[in-house]
Amino acid sequence: MAHFVASMISERTVGVSSDVVRRVNAQARGEGGDAERLRDELARERAEKQRLREEMVKLSELQQRKVHAQSSPVSGLTTDIEERQRIFDETVERVQQKFFAYHRENVCADNEKEIMNCLRANPGRILQCGHLTEQYEKCVANFRQEVLKGN
């Protein structure tokens, strides 16, 4: 019988006053505003809880570090010093490889020897060895160009 009544109601058109429609719509809008406000409040509370959780994790980590540091201050300091020393050594090694690893032989050594021999043979008479400095300067300039070209 209930099924029969429901089918009869669904087949008929039900008339509703405009006043009822306005009240239902107003109520739906009012609840929608409350629902939206509640959703926003819930989202804020969730964000705050997440922030607090993250802060608690950070504080726990700090506390563990502090306990570890207090229990073994020497080992923590030693580890820190060793790490810094390792980084320093690696940096020194890189600098040496980059700037000091490749040493060329002195290609102008013969010219230097000639100048020194001339200066020893002529003490107080430097101008006697002037002709040797031109050759030495040319040798140095050529060597510099080779180094700059990367040869």
C-alpha positions in Angstrom: 0.0 0.0 0.0 2.8 2.4 0.8 4.2 1.7 -2.6 0.9 2.5 -4.2 0.7 5.8 -2.4 4.2 6.8 -3.3 3.6 6.0 -7.0 0.4 8.1 -6.9 2.2 11.1 -5.4 5.0 10.9 -7.8 2.6 10.8 -10.7 0.7 13.9 -9.5 2.1 17.4 -9.7 2.4 18.9 -6.3 1.8 22.6 -5.9 4.1 24.5 -3.5 3.6 28.1 -2.5 6.2 30.6 -3.4 6.6 31.3 0.3 7.7 27.7 0.9 10.1 27.8 -2.0 11.7 31.0 -0.6 12.1 29.6 2.9 13.6 26.4 1.6 16.0 28.3 -0.7 17.0 30.7 2.2 17.5 27.8 4.5 19.7 26.1 1.9 21.7 29.3 1.4 22.1 29.8 5.1 23.3 26.3 5.7 25.6 26.6 2.7 27.3 29.6 4.3 27.6 27.8 7.5 29.0 24.7 5.8 31.5 26.9 3.9 32.5 28.6 7.1 32.9 25.2 8.9 35.0 23.9 6.0 37.3 26.9 6.2 37.6 26.5 9.9 38.3 22.8 9.6 41.0 23.5 7.0 42.6 26.0 9.2 42.6 23.6 12.1 44.1 20.9 10.0 46.9 23.2 8.7 47.6 24.3 12.3 47.8 20.6 13.5 50.2 19.8 10.6 52.4 22.8 11.5 52.4 21.7 15.1 53.3 18.1 14.1 56.2 19.4 12.0 57.4 21.6 14.8 57.3 18.7 17.2 59.4 16.6 14.9 62.0 19.3 14.6 62.0 19.7 18.4 62.4 16.0 18.9 65.3 16.0 16.4 66.9 18.9 18.3 66.4 17.2 21.6 68.0 14.0 20.3 71.0 15.9 19.0 71.4 17.7 22.3 71.2 14.4 24.2 73.7 12.8 21.8 76.0 15.9 22.1 75.8 15.8 25.9 76.5 12.1 26.1 79.5 12.3 23.9 80.6 15.9 23.4 84.2 14.9 22.5 83.1 12.4 19.8 80.7 14.9 18.3 83.4 17.6 18.2 85.9 15.1 16.9 83.5 14.1 14.1 82.9 17.8 13.2 86.6 18.5 13.2 87.3 15.5 11.0 84.6 16.5 8.6 86.0 20.0 8.3 89.5 18.6 7.9 88.4 16.3 5.1 86.6 19.2 3.3 89.7 21.3 3.7 92.0 18.6 2.4 89.8 18.0 -0.6 89.8 21.7 -1.4 93.6 21.9 -1.2 93.9 18.9 -3.4 91.6 20.4 -6.1 93.5 23.7 -6.0 96.8 22.0 -6.3 95.6 19.9 -9.2 94.1 22.9 -11.0 96.9 25.4 -10.5 100.1 23.6 -9.4 99.9 20.1 -10.9 101.6 20.9 -14.2 105.2 22.2 -13.9 107.1 22.8 -17.1 110.9 22.6 -17.2 112.8 25.8 -17.3 113.4 26.1 -21.1 115.4 29.3 -20.6 117.9 27.7 -18.1 120.8 27.9 -20.6 120.2 31.6 -21.1 120.1 32.1 -17.3 123.4 30.3 -16.9 125.0 32.4 -19.6 123.9 35.6 -17.9 125.1 34.4 -14.5 128.5 33.3 -15.9 128.9 36.7 -17.7 128.0 38.6 -14.5 130.6 36.5 -12.5 133.2 37.1 -15.2 132.5 40.9 -15.2 131.9 42.0 -11.7 130.8 45.7 -11.6 130.4 45.8 -15.4 126.7 44.8 -15.8 126.5 46.4 -19.2 128.9 43.9 -20.6 126.1 41.2 -20.3 123.3 43.3 -21.8 123.4 41.5 -25.1 122.5 38.2 -23.3 119.3 39.7 -21.8 117.7 40.1 -25.2 118.0 36.4 -25.9 116.7 35.6 -22.4 113.7 37.9 -22.8 112.8 36.4 -26.2 113.0 32.9 -24.6 110.7 33.9 -21.7 108.2 35.6 -24.1 108.1 32.5 -26.4 107.7 30.2 -23.3 104.9 32.4 -22.0 103.0 32.2 -25.3 103.3 28.4 -25.3 101.9 28.2 -21.8 99.0 30.6 -22.7 98.2 28.5 -25.8 98.1 25.4 -23.7 101.0 23.6 -25.4 
